[in-house]
Amino acid sequence: MIFTEDQEALRNAARRFSRERLLPAYQQRERDGCIEMGLLAEMGQLGMLGVDVPVEYGGMGADSLTTGLIVEELAYGDFNIAAVVLVMSLCGAIIQRNASPELAAHWLARIPKGEAILALSITEPKCGSDAGALSLRARRDGDVYVLNGEKTSTTYCDTADAFIVFARTGSPEDGPHGVSAFLVPSSIPGITTTLFDDLGSRCSGRGSVFFDEVRVPADHRLGDENKGFSQVMAGFDFSRALIALQCLGAAQASLDEAWAYAKEREAFGGPIARFQGVSFPLVEGETQIAAARQLSYHTLALRDAGRPHTSEAAMVKWMAPKTSFDVIHQCALTLGHYGWSMDAPHQQRMRDVMGLEIGDGTAGIMKMVIARARAGRAATEERGATAE
């Protein structure tokens, strides 16, 4: 794919920042278990946060493809810093499309500066992929909604300044048609959180959020009442393509490191890169990553053109995390006993990438999305397909 001069310039700037500023401390951030707010502010000054936020709110108004290029480059240096950019783009797009002008102006202006972290709260203890079956309640009480219930698997749950919360405003029988979305500032009384001890992405702070009689102003509802599921979930095709590029960026970093090692490491009188048993698996990885990358770019280009891209987004969402995990695994093996060390970054990248084989839709759910697009009702069970 051919990029514009502006896209190339932004990608090169993100590439330099990623390699020089992010990569050296990638593993240290996991050990520290947090993301430095000062780093986010620095990224905001460089224009790397909220790049797709409209110019009137302080963003660059960049298109989807440009956002994807930046996410991919940042993930090369730090998978979890790239996740911040990704989530802010998703949340920003949801707010821009569905919030009142006053609410949108308040929050969108803070994203590009790194002054606010937003979190998405959909999953519940008994409700994951079938998001239409959620049970957290939001009852109307005059000019507020009162939220009661629990959300789980919420990233940035302990640092978020606000949550985008999906809550049931209709009856359980309504399924996804009785769901509304709300922008809930974390400062409202009645919100508590707990953190999980995760396998990867530890600095992102995933955990549960509890809502106990949390009173949210009615004007903080995103979109129409009982239509939040269909209106807000439309943005997830965007995030799925960005997730794919996030994983591919991490895999490319491991590939580059494995090639460098193969050229320097000598055995039997020369560099091990001359052995096909070493170089061919890396070549296969390069090929698989390049193919997934192009499909991801194509998905975002379709979005920018206003064309349907749900199937393409689902394709890259199931394929890229799995492919990236497999490629990083092979890179770790290429380093031999060095790759088995916790000092090498490959083990962390594998753990980080693996989380996105689950989050934002499992491979099974993504394949159902694609099957429905190809086979229609023949791919749908009697009660209907699982919610996207």
C-alpha positions, 0 to 999 in steps of 0.5 A: 500500500502506498502512503501519502507524504503526511502519513509517511512523516507521521509514521517515521516520527512514531517509529523514532519515538518508539525505538528511542523512547519506548523500547528501552524501558518496555520490560521495566514498565511491566516490572513497575506495573504502571504507565507513567503519566508524564510519558503520556503527556510527552506523547500528547505534545508530540501529537501521538495521542488522539491523532484521529480526534478532530482538529477543533478539539486539539487532535490532528483529525487523522484518518483511520489508516494513519491512526493504525500506522502510529499504533503499529509503530508504537507497539514495536517499542511498547505493546502496552503504550500502543494500547493506550493510543488504541483505546483512546482512539476507540473511546474518542470515536464513540464519544464523538459520534454519540455524546452531546456537543458539550460532553464531547468537547469536555472529554475530546479536548483532554485526550490529545493532551494525555490529560485523561485516560478513558476505559471501556466497561462492557464485560461482566462476570457472567457475560463476555462475548454475548455482550447483549446478555449483560445485567448491570442495571441503569434505572432512570431517576429524574435527570440521572440514571442510577447504576448498580452492578459489576463490570469486569476485565476493564483495562485501566480500571484503577487509573481511568478518569471516566468509563464508557459503561454499557448498562441495561435500561430495558428488560432482560428479554430485550437482549441487546435492544435494551442496552444503553451506553453512558460516559461515567466519570470515575469521580462519581461516588459509589465506584470501587475497583479491584485489580487482577494479577494478569499473565501479561499487560500488567501495567495496563491495570485490568480489573473489576469495577463496581457500581453501587447507586452511582448517579450519572447525569442523564446527559452523559448517556451516549446515543439513544436509550436502549440503542447503545448496543447497536450505535456504540458497538459499530466502532469495534470494527475500528478497534479490531483492525488497530488491535491487529496492527498492535500485535503485528508491531510487537511481532515485527520487533521480535523478528528484527531482533531474531534476525540480528541475533542470527547474523551475529551468532556463530556456530560451525564456522559462521553465522547461524543465519546461513542455516535454512533451519534458522532462516526459513522459519523467520522468513515464514514469519515475515511473510505471515506478518506482511500478509496480515499487515496488508489486510489490516491496512485494507480494512482501515482504508475501507473504513476511511472510504465509508465502505463495509469492513466488518468481515475484514476487521473480524479476519484480522482480529482473529488472525493477527494475534495468533500469528503474532504469538506464533512468530514471537514464539519462533523468535524466542526459539531462534535465540536458543537458551538466551530466548528462555531468559526473562531478560529477553523481551520475547516472553513478555511480548508473547504474554502481552499479545496472547491477551488479545486472542481473548479481548475484544472478541475471541477467534471463535466469535470473529469466525462467527461474524465472518460465517454470518456474512458469507452464509447468512441465516444458515450460519445462525442458530435458532436463538440468533448468533452471539453478539459481536 
